[in-house]
Amino acid sequence: MPRIPRIGRDRNDDEGQPERPEDRDVRDAAQASPPSIFHDEPASAEPTVVHPAASAPAEPEDDLGWEEPATAAPEPAQAEAPKREPIVAPGFAVMGAGKEADAPKRVSVVNEPPVDPTDEYAWHTGLVRPHGMPDAVEFIDVHKAFGRNKILRGLNMGLPEGKISMILGPSGTGKSVCIKHMVGLLYPDQGDVLVHGESVPNMPDDDLFEMRKKFGVLFQDGALFGSMNVFDNVAFPLRQHTDKAEEEIVATVSSRLDEVGLGFAGDKFPNELSGGMRKRAGFARALVLDPDIVLFDEPDSGLDPVRTALLGELIQEIHEEVMQQRQESGGPLPAFTLITHDIMTARRVAEHISVLWKGRIVESGPAEELFNSDNAFVRQFLSGESQGPLGME
Ligand SMILES: Nc1ncnc2c1ncn2[C@@H]1O[C@H](COP(=O)(O)OP(=O)(O)OP(=O)(O)O)[C@@H](O)[C@H]1O
């Protein structure tokens, strides 16, 4: 049985923490990593591998595999007029069926200024707008600190099944920390994280190991193993976590590589690929075990606007495809969750948005409703304005 990393369960500070999985080499990762979780380690940091083709690496061909974008212009957000929900006074009431539904319900006037502008949670209505689907992942009053640095401070958040959702929020607010809680690489100091209704922090190691098979994770830069070619990188979870015959592995990997437009690149090494190609290879690897939940940590970082738009389209296409398969097979509908700072990507791709700030949700709900929110923070963040509650602090 592979060793399950239990990061941050006993200690909260950086000093003296157990060795992080990110720091392990490929062999350790093979033993310790969940099936499709590959840590946020740029290929360039991997040990140098001399490969015939790598001795004089060709300039990465950025355009390989990409077709011309149909258009980079954003789709109209919705066909029908957005449904506006009443806004509640900051810090008081929550509508819908969220965990805060027991809070006193004091519905106030739309655009009411914050009760106390010096209150750092003045804009956190915590409004949970109904999305009509069960949650694949739920954070229930989660608190997490590293030493004195309190990152999650009472986080209540749901990520719906069958949707592409996004967690948006300022830098350093704890978005990546959320991903690590979902897959059991970090544990809450307080509160609970549920995946398909099961508590991750309370899972025995064997169950945790199985639970991780539900996830595919695409970390920034694809986090490919630099010592393996693209084919072997994508085949890695299948070889580690299934008993599939090599013939079946070849068929699965080839089909996943074709899907992401890298059918021709199986024998290339990560250092021969452009950033966009590495991300697509990482995406193919994240999908190879048919996960129920796919997590993308800033998939658009380092990509130009056109490649970003194309990656967004690819995510939508594959989500739709998996939706159809699951509707036919009856399995859980796929929950794709992206962490991004790119508002254009959010406008184009997101069906559900959670805005995270200071360790709590400001508002969450269907994307078109969030883009039409009357909350000044949400409005500022989703329009990228310099004026508003969010400053440089
Ligand atoms: N293992 C750890 N030990 C100590 N501090 C940590 C650890 N992991 C994360 N942090 C801290 O938690 C905070 C939130 O980090 P996180 O990476 O989740 O932010 P983020 O919202 O994803 O930011 P960005 O958008 O810039 O990527 C940061 O201050 C980070 O330094």
The ligand as a Gaussian input file, in Angstrom:
#p B3LYP/6-31G(d) Opt

LIG

0 1
 N        2.577000      24.657000       3.644000
 C        2.490000      25.959000       3.924000
 N        3.164000      26.483000       4.966000
 C        3.067000      27.796000       5.279000
 N        2.305000      28.684000       4.605000
 C        1.611000      28.221000       3.558000
 C        1.666000      26.841000       3.153000
 N        0.843000      26.691000       2.080000
 C        0.328000      27.918000       1.818000
 N        0.786000      28.826000       2.698000
 C        0.428000      30.243000       2.751000
 O       -0.964000      30.337000       2.589000
 C       -1.278000      31.545000       1.896000
 C       -2.242000      31.235000       0.785000
 O       -1.532000      30.505000      -0.222000
 P       -2.233000      30.003000      -1.556000
 O       -1.136000      29.472000      -2.397000
 O       -3.360000      29.110000      -1.228000
 O       -2.791000      31.351000      -2.138000
 P       -3.566000      31.590000      -3.494000
 O       -4.858000      32.231000      -3.148000
 O       -3.606000      30.325000      -4.283000
 O       -2.602000      32.667000      -4.155000
 P       -2.174000      32.924000      -5.666000
 O       -3.409000      33.406000      -6.349000
 O       -1.149000      33.996000      -5.543000
 O       -1.636000      31.616000      -6.195000
 C        0.027000      32.164000       1.455000
 O        0.337000      33.199000       2.373000
 C        1.002000      31.023000       1.586000
 O        2.276000      31.496000       1.880000

